[in-house]
Amino acid sequence: MKLIYKDYVFPFQETNLERIIYGKYFKINTKDNSLSLHIQLDDEQMLLEFSKSLKATCGFLRDQETEPYIGIYIDLQIFVDEFNKRYNLHAEIIVDYEGD
């Protein structure tokens, strides 16, 4: 399973889904920290909801990938757009080019 955003690919087994950092964003980064995204949202409660939703979706989809020829991915832009629509929010994805 993979998480994708534009041309960026996060293989799930090599990716950290980080906790809410300073109550302002959710961090997705590779374990070697070479690539990082932040989901920016100023509402800490909704960041917690975002975190739970993404992790639950990943867990469900990962369980469906039962054979090596089955490839599953989550398009993070669509996931964030749908989350924004569902909760009437304005979360945005920011690429962290420095891996901080």
C-alpha positions as CSV (number, residue, x, y, z in Angstrom):
1,M,0.0,0.0,0.0
2,K,1.1,3.5,-0.8
3,L,0.2,7.1,0.1
4,I,0.6,9.4,-2.8
5,Y,0.5,13.2,-3.3
6,K,1.2,14.5,-6.8
7,D,4.6,12.9,-7.7
8,Y,5.4,12.0,-4.1
9,V,5.1,8.4,-3.1
10,F,5.1,7.1,0.5
11,P,5.4,3.3,0.6
12,F,3.3,2.5,3.7
13,Q,5.9,0.1,5.3
14,E,8.6,2.9,5.0
15,T,6.3,5.7,6.2
16,N,5.5,7.3,9.6
17,L,2.1,8.8,10.2
18,E,3.1,11.2,13.0
19,R,1.1,12.6,15.8
20,I,-0.2,16.1,15.8
21,I,2.8,18.5,16.0
22,Y,2.1,21.6,18.2
23,G,-1.6,21.3,17.5
24,K,-1.2,22.7,14.0
25,Y,-0.4,19.9,11.6
26,F,-0.3,16.2,11.0
27,K,3.0,14.9,9.6
28,I,3.6,12.1,7.1
29,N,7.2,11.3,6.4
30,T,9.5,8.5,5.2
31,K,11.4,6.7,7.9
32,D,14.7,8.0,6.5
33,N,13.1,11.5,6.7
34,S,14.0,12.2,3.0
35,L,10.4,13.3,2.3
36,S,7.8,14.9,4.5
37,L,4.3,16.3,4.1
38,H,2.3,18.3,6.6
39,I,-1.5,18.4,6.7
40,Q,-2.0,22.0,8.0
41,L,-5.2,22.6,10.1
42,D,-5.5,25.0,13.0
43,D,-8.2,23.0,14.8
44,E,-6.5,20.5,17.1
45,Q,-9.7,18.4,17.5
46,M,-10.2,18.1,13.8
47,L,-6.5,17.2,13.4
48,L,-7.2,14.3,15.8
49,E,-10.2,13.3,13.7
50,F,-8.0,13.5,10.6
51,S,-5.4,11.3,12.2
52,K,-7.9,8.7,13.2
53,S,-9.6,8.7,9.8
54,L,-6.4,8.3,7.9
55,K,-4.9,5.6,10.1
56,A,-8.2,3.7,10.1
57,T,-8.4,3.9,6.3
58,C,-4.8,2.7,6.0
59,G,-5.4,-0.2,8.3
60,F,-8.5,-1.3,6.4
61,L,-6.9,-1.0,3.0
62,R,-3.7,-2.7,4.1
63,D,-5.8,-5.7,5.2
64,Q,-7.2,-5.9,1.6
65,E,-3.8,-6.2,0.0
66,T,-3.6,-9.9,0.3
67,E,-1.7,-10.8,-2.8
68,P,1.5,-9.3,-4.3
69,Y,-0.3,-8.4,-7.5
70,I,-2.8,-6.3,-5.6
71,G,-1.7,-2.7,-5.3
72,I,-3.6,-0.2,-3.2
73,Y,-3.0,3.5,-2.7
74,I,-4.6,6.5,-1.1
75,D,-4.4,9.8,-3.0
76,L,-3.8,12.2,-0.2
77,Q,-5.1,15.3,-2.1
78,I,-8.5,13.6,-2.7
79,F,-8.5,12.3,0.9
80,V,-7.9,15.9,2.3
81,D,-10.4,17.4,-0.2
82,E,-13.1,14.9,1.0
83,F,-12.3,15.5,4.6
84,N,-12.6,19.3,4.0
85,K,-16.0,18.8,2.4
86,R,-17.3,16.5,5.1
87,Y,-16.3,18.8,8.0
88,N,-16.4,22.2,6.2
89,L,-12.7,22.8,6.8
90,H,-9.7,24.2,4.9
91,A,-7.0,21.7,5.6
92,E,-4.1,21.9,3.1
93,I,-1.1,19.8,2.2
94,I,2.3,21.4,2.5
95,V,5.5,19.7,1.2
96,D,8.4,19.9,3.6
97,Y,11.3,19.9,1.2
98,E,13.9,19.8,4.0
99,G,12.5,16.7,5.8
100,D,12.1,18.6,9.1
